[in-house]
Amino acid sequence: GAVVSQHPSRVICKSGTSVKIECRSLDFQATTMFWYRQFPKQSLMLMATSNEGSKATYEQGVEKDKFLINHASLTLSTLTVTSAHPEDSSFYICSARGLGRVSYNEQFFGPGTRLTVL
Amino acid sequence: GENVEQHPSTLSVQEGDSAVIKCTYSDSASNYFPWYKQELGKGPQLIIDIRSNVGEKKDQRIAVTLNKTAKHFSLHITETQPEDSAVYFCAASRPQGGSEKLVFGKGTKLTVNP
């Protein structure tokens, strides 16, 4: 199957700092990438959808100025959590969908990034 | 919008038994129904999916059935093994001109006891 990587896998930061998470599609071109947040023992909550070269579309209730998303290339999207606070601590997961090896509509997920804000 | 209900929330079976997880969806326009397996601390892994033009799909010990009329779909795992223990999520999406989003169920924690 298609491979999606995330970096870092874990990050601990102080309150008020910004954290950048990278999501890469390794063997296919991702026309669309998705960012999810998952709290313990809960389902995945979609935060935003990003298409290469255009602005991200955020879900209702997600602050776009706090969660900056950049999808600058067909293989890379980044999520920056700005001025992080303890309540932002969560498991952040990206997924990618694209052309070529993957069928239309399938989303392939990265391994996730555990963010802990002290 | 779409709403996906998933049952049960927890399921415990003996090794070798079958496990069935059921989901219902509300949007009749939904046409893609994937199932994901998530192990602790990892991202979800696609294990099987089905599209609305098919009623059943099988891949070794895993099968998915879809009833479009009733708007429900189910995951069937036969001959369960301890390594099948994980949280399983169903999802649904509808055509949206390239902006298809997945709506997830709340998950089922499957425990396979040796």
Interface residues (C-beta under 8 A of the other chain):
Chain A: G1 V4 Q6 T31 T32 F34 Q42 S43 L44 L46 T49 N51 T57 I93 R97 N105 E106 Q107 F108 F109 G110 P111 G112 R114
Chain B: Y32 P34 Y36 G41 K42 G43 P44 Q45 L46 D49 F89 S93 G98 S99 E100 K101 L102 F104 G105 K106 G107
